Amino acid sequence: MDEACRPVGTRPVQVYWRMLERGPSEVEELLGVEQPVYGLEDSQPVEATAEGWRVRVSLKAFPSRPIDITTARVDGKCQVQAWTKLGNSVSRLEHVFVKTSWPFTVDFVRLDGVGPDGQPVHELIRQ
């Protein structure tokens, strides 16, 4: 993002692994064999909103469930949030857990978020 919290470039959202076992800021790129599941579709449209900006992304494994990444300046800092459909409504996405099996298959995905009413919402997606 630039200083106005505007997403920069035609593909502003990047995917990477957080390597927490090595430290809180350690990251690694996805491997080529991981791209078909965890990678993003090429299209990342950026739109201005009343509050700031929105980038729409889709995971390659779930192209029918887009995720909107919103950015806005709040108290002088950039605030970034992710939004997607959980259950019957669009909710703020807080956490994604992917249960995998060898070699590179997805058993299930658990999405955790906060619904429009402020209550926790969860969804389990099985392949």
C-alpha positions in Angstrom: 0.0 0.0 0.0 1.1 3.6 -0.5 0.9 6.3 2.2 -2.8 6.8 1.5 -3.5 3.1 2.1 -4.2 2.5 -1.6 -3.2 -0.9 -2.9 -0.3 -0.6 -5.3 0.1 -2.4 -8.6 -2.2 -4.7 -10.6 -1.7 -7.7 -8.2 -1.3 -6.0 -4.8 -2.1 -9.1 -2.7 0.7 -11.7 -2.3 0.4 -15.1 -0.8 3.2 -16.5 1.5 3.6 -18.8 4.4 4.3 -17.4 7.9 7.0 -19.6 9.4 6.0 -19.1 13.1 8.2 -21.9 14.3 11.2 -19.8 13.2 9.9 -16.4 14.4 7.0 -14.0 14.2 8.3 -12.2 11.0 9.7 -15.2 9.1 8.0 -15.9 5.8 8.5 -18.1 2.7 7.0 -18.1 -0.8 4.6 -20.9 -1.8 6.2 -23.8 -3.6 5.1 -24.4 -7.2 3.1 -27.5 -6.2 1.3 -25.5 -3.6 0.1 -22.8 -6.0 -2.9 -24.7 -7.4 -4.5 -24.9 -3.9 -3.2 -21.9 -2.0 -2.3 -19.5 -4.8 -4.5 -16.6 -6.0 -6.3 -16.3 -9.3 -4.6 -13.7 -11.6 -7.4 -11.1 -11.5 -7.2 -8.7 -8.5 -9.5 -5.7 -9.3 -9.0 -2.7 -7.1 -11.9 -0.3 -6.4 -12.2 3.0 -4.5 -14.9 2.8 -1.7 -16.4 5.5 0.5 -14.0 4.4 3.3 -10.9 3.6 1.3 -10.1 0.8 -1.2 -11.1 -2.8 -1.9 -9.2 -5.6 -3.7 -11.1 -8.7 -4.7 -9.1 -11.9 -4.7 -10.0 -15.6 -5.1 -8.0 -18.6 -4.0 -7.4 -21.0 -6.8 -8.9 -23.9 -4.8 -12.1 -21.8 -4.1 -12.7 -19.4 -7.0 -16.5 -19.3 -6.3 -15.8 -17.7 -2.9 -14.1 -14.4 -3.4 -12.4 -12.5 -0.6 -12.6 -8.7 -0.4 -9.5 -7.1 1.2 -10.4 -3.6 2.4 -8.0 -0.9 3.3 -8.7 2.5 5.0 -6.8 5.1 7.0 -8.0 4.9 10.6 -6.3 7.1 13.3 -3.5 7.9 10.9 -2.7 4.2 10.2 -3.7 1.8 7.5 -6.3 -0.7 8.5 -6.7 -3.9 6.5 -9.6 -6.3 6.8 -10.7 -9.4 4.8 -14.4 -10.1 4.1 -16.1 -13.2 2.6 -19.4 -15.1 2.8 -19.6 -17.2 5.9 -22.8 -19.1 6.3 -25.6 -16.8 5.0 -23.9 -13.4 5.3 -20.8 -11.5 4.5 -18.5 -11.5 7.5 -15.1 -10.2 8.5 -12.7 -13.1 8.0 -10.4 -13.6 11.0 -8.8 -17.0 10.5 -8.4 -19.8 7.9 -7.3 -23.3 8.9 -6.5 -25.8 6.1 -6.2 -29.4 7.1 -4.1 -31.2 4.5 -3.0 -34.7 3.8 0.0 -36.0 2.0 0.6 -35.4 -0.9 -1.0 -31.9 -1.2 -4.7 -32.7 -0.8 -7.1 -30.7 1.2 -9.3 -32.5 3.8 -11.2 -29.5 4.9 -11.0 -25.7 5.4 -12.3 -24.0 8.5 -13.2 -20.3 8.2 -13.6 -18.2 11.3 -14.9 -14.7 11.4 -17.2 -12.1 12.9 -20.7 -11.7 11.5 -22.6 -8.5 10.9 -24.2 -8.8 14.4 -20.7 -8.9 16.0 -21.0 -12.6 16.9 -18.4 -15.2 16.0 -19.2 -17.3 12.9 -17.6 -20.5 11.6 -17.9 -22.5 8.5 -16.4 -25.9 7.6 -15.8 -26.6 3.9 -15.1 -30.2 2.9 -13.9 -31.1 -0.6 
